Amino acid sequence: MADNEKKKSSYISARESRRITRFNRRITGKLEKARADAAKDPALYTTRMEDPDNVVEFDNVCTYFFTDVGVVKAVDGVNFSIPKCSTVGVVGESGCGKSVTSLSLMQLLQRPSGQTVGGEIRFNLGDGTAYNIVNTPNSIMETIRGNKISMIFQEPMTSLNPVFKIGMQVDEVTKLHNPEMSDEDVKARTLEMLDLVGIANKEGVYDMYPHELSGGMRQRICIAIALACSPTLIIADEPTTALDVTIQAQILDLLQNLKDKLNSSIMLITHDLGVVAGMADYVVVMYAGRIVEKGTADDIFHHPAHPYTIGLMRSKPVVGKKVEELYNIPGSVPNPVEMPDYCYFRDRCEMHCSHCSGQYPPEIRISGTHVVSCYRYLEEGEVLKYPKSVNVEEL
């Protein structure tokens, strides 16, 4: 009986499939039209920062994917800020929405199926105004991507084009955003960047192809490309995943030093808690498309409050401590197409209370810098706001 119910729950009839396809086509068409209309009027994508000391502010951001089996709420009501000249680590298990959050900021979602359907992403222009990236037209995004916001992608071998030399790939970024520069000046800038990221044989590497370099060297090239235009914000998406531990430490030190030299901010996306502990000033913990806890690195690592964060801390190995097996958070993540109305972590939580059967918990401030979404702190903390989903039926 259980097998039949399981089979039935994952089965979609031809009629239902057609209904979902028609619905997706109608909604994405509306969203694309609204985006095109917003591009015609600067007032629709120009705004102001809530705090001028922030580089980026995510305000109730909802990014959904309209798939053949339904709407996947990959990012659903995300709120956090990236202050100037600081590093914010975004942590969580695979599939929790870390990379989708950064792709929403860069407007690199695979449209029309992937859409930011609600909220604001405010990017500080430094003159008192800001762009709401959600509505910003592509023509303006082309002047921001790589110039003011740069991204270091997860896998350096697939990020670099195998048929072009290194010099040409780094030159391209500088030329694109500084068309007035001569070829000699562009090359000089590229060699300067290669030197800055610690490549000794910069003249030789300039004329090499990606396959001639090691993993660590390729990652340094990706960093050089990202920093060529001295961006305000660097998004580092798992920058050390494919590297061994020694090279990993070098790359992280390099990023930290370059951030200080350029007075940039870093949004560090990783599931490696050790990397975050060593680099981040602030930490944001994501689970199933929502933020469950945020605060300073000291708050998260020394005073974790949410049961999910506590589970993450318990599951990491400790040097000098021998255990039979590492702690494993029980259960599994809920189906992203049919998320529950209550706390997404409730069914896996070993600390749930009577309130947990109600609506999704609000953000609760438990100290000056520490915010958690958990009903266990309802009495002692200050309720800030509830995350808001977007009802796609009403779009």
Secondary structure, DSSP 4 states (H G I P E B T S, - for coil): -HHHHHHHHT---HHHHHHHHHHHHHHHHHHHHHHHHHTT-GGGTEE--SSTTEEEEEEEEEEEEEETTEEEEEEEEEEEEEETT-EEEEE-STTSSHHHHHHHHHT-S-TTTEEEEEEEEEEE-SSS-EEETTT--HHHHHHHBTTTEEEE-S-HHHHS-TTS-HHHHHHHHHHHH-TTS-HHHHHHHHHHHHHHTT-S-HHHHHT--GGGS-HHHHHHHHHHHHHTT--SEEEEESTTTTS-HHHHHHHHHHHHHHHHHHT-EEEEE-S-HHHHHHH-SEEEEEETTEEEEEEEHHHHHHS--SHHHHHHHHHS--TT---SS-----S-PPPTTS--SS-TTGGG-SS--GGGGSSPPPPEE-SSS-EE--GGGTTTSEE--------GGG-
